[in-house]
Amino acid sequence: MKCLFLLCLCLVPIVVFSSTFTSQNPINLPSDATPVLDVTGKELDPRLSYRIISIGRGALGGDVYLGKSPNSDAPCANGVFRYNSDVGPSGTPVRFIGSSSHFGPHIFEDELLNIQFAISTSKLCVSYTIWKVGDYDASLGTMLLETGGTIGQADSSWFKIVKSSQLGYNLLYCPFSSDDQFCLKVGVVHQNGKRRLALVKDNPLDVSFKQVQ
């Protein structure tokens, strides 16, 4: 957590700690909150599964997937990666667990949420399906996305979906506050020949969402 705090100081001017957000204390959204849409224009439904697709062709494209982290001693696959090309395999399905469930079966822009790989797994590996941000990686100069997070707790597992300034959407990591100015962008870094999702200062990953049938 010390490394997380230092990284946040580098990427945002001021860090303000907010009150605890939990599933028992859901976040209130404005009445005009905008639902996140999939590639067909339908609103995301937390009861359904989706593939996260990088917007781009060739090496700029590729689905997000769950894979084995290099040099990890975790008993299960725990790395969040993006395939190297848009002609690669289909990504690992995910579901989005919003913090404003009392607003109905929707996922909204700027809503604090958890992301979970929607796969069948052993009891041992259940916690290794929930996204979080790991410790600082000195060799890459940033913090990598991995699994092993929690649902509905004020820890390293809170994310947001926001409208991209380019195409589609961006993912933000929001460790301390629901305010976007204290969130960090999710992008891609190269790790051992693979594209790993990580926190970045510039060039966030532009994504879209496709429902898994």
N, C-alpha and C positions, 0 to 999 in steps of 0.2 A: 504493500500500500504506500510505502514511502516513495517508491519509484513512480507510482501512479501520480502522486501529488506533485512530484517534481516535473513530470511530463506535462501535466495540466498547466503548471505555471509557465512553461515554455510556449504553450499553444494558445492560451487565453490570458488576458491581462490580469484578471482578478478572479479568485475562486471563492464563492460564497456557499457555505454548507446550508442545505435546506432541511426541512423537516422530513422525517422518515416516511417513505411511501411503502405501503404493504398492500397485499390483496384485501386486508381488512379495512384499509383506509384508501379507497380508490380515488383516482385523480378526477377532478371535475373538469370537464371540457366545456368550451363555450357552445351556446345553442346552435351556432352556425358552423360547427366543426365539419371539416371536409373529409369524406370517406376516401380511403386509398382504393384505387381501381386496379384490376388486373389487365392483361393485354387485350381482353375482349371488351373492356369498359365496364365490367361488373364490379361491384363493391367487394372487397376482401371480407371473407367470413371466417372468424376464428375457429369454426367447427370443421373447416375444410383444410386440405393440404395444398401447398404451392411449391413450385420450383422458382428459385431466385435466379434470374437470367441477366447476365451482363449485357448492356446495350452496346452493340458494336459488332463488326464483322472481322473474321479472321482471328488474329492474335488479340484483338480488342474484345472479342466475345468469349463466351464460355459460361456454363452454369456453375453455381456454388455447390460444393459437396463436402461431405464428412470424410476425412482421411486421417491416416496415421501421422502424427507429428514426429519429425526427425529428432532422434535422441531422447524421446519421451519415455518415461518409465510407467506411464499410465496403463492400466490393464485393458483399456479399450481405445479404439480410435478416438482422438480428441482434437483434431485440427480442422479449422474451417478454411477451405481452399476454393479456388476458382479454376476450372479447367482451362487449358492453354489456348483453346480455340472454340469458336462457335460450332465447329463440326465434330466436336468431341462427344463423349457420352452425356446422357441426361444427368442432371444434378440430383442431389439427395433432397427429397421433399421436406418442407418445413411447415410448421403452423405458427401463427402469431397469437400471443396471449396478451390481450390488452389490459390496461389498468383501469379501464372505464367500462366494465362489463355491464353495469346497470344502464348503459346507453343502448343495449341490444346487441345482436350478432353482427357487429361491424368493427373494422379497424380504421382509425382516423389518422390523418396527417398530424404530426406533432404530439401524438399520444405516446406516453411511456409504455413500453411493452417488453415482453420477453420473447425470444425466438427459440424454438425447439425443433430439432430434426425429428420428423414424423416417421419413425422406422420401428420395426419390430426388433427387440433386443432382449438380452438376458437381464435379470434383476440386477446383476452386478453393474451393468452398463447404463441403467436408466438415467442416472445423473449426468452421464457423458453424452447426453443428447441436447442439453440446454446450453445455449451460447453464453459466453462471458468473455471478458478481456483478461488476459493472463499477465504475468509479470513482465517487467521491462527486459527486452532482449538486447544486450549491449552490442552484439555482432551486427544487428540490423538497425539499431538506433531507434527502436520503437517498441510498442506493445502489440502482441499478436492476439488475434481472436482464436479462442479454443472453446471446448465444452467442459462441463463440470460445474455449471452455474446453478442458480436457484430460481424459483418462480415466485414473484410477488414480494421480493425482499429488496431493501435498499442496499444493494451491494454492487458488484461488478457486472451485473447481468441486465441492466436497463439499457434499452435502445429506443430509437425513434425512426419512423419513416417520414421523410420530408420531401417536398417537391424539388426536383433537381433544377438548377439554372440552365441545364443543357436539355437532356431528354430523360423522361421517366422519373425515377426517384433516387434519393440518396439514403443511406443508413447512417445514423448518428449514434454515438455512444454517449450516454448521459449519466455519469457516475454520481453527481452531487446535486443536480437541480433539473427541474423540468424546463428551465429557460435555455433556449437554443445557444445563447452566447457562452454557456458553460459546457456545451456538448462538443465532442470531438468527432471528426469525420472518419468514416471507414473507407479505406481504399485497399490497394493491393501492393505487396512487396514480393520480391523474388527470394525464395528460400529453397536451396538445393534443387534448382531446376523446376520448381513448382511455383505457382502464384498463390500466395497466402494472404488472406484478409488480415488487415492490420490497421492501426490508427495512423492517419496521415495528416499533414498540414495542408497539402494541396492535392488537387486531382482526385477527388473522391470517386468511388465506383458508382457509375450510373446503372441502375437496375430496373427491371420490370418483373412482374409476377405472373406466372402461368399456372392455372389450377391443374392439379393432378387428377386425372379421371379414374 
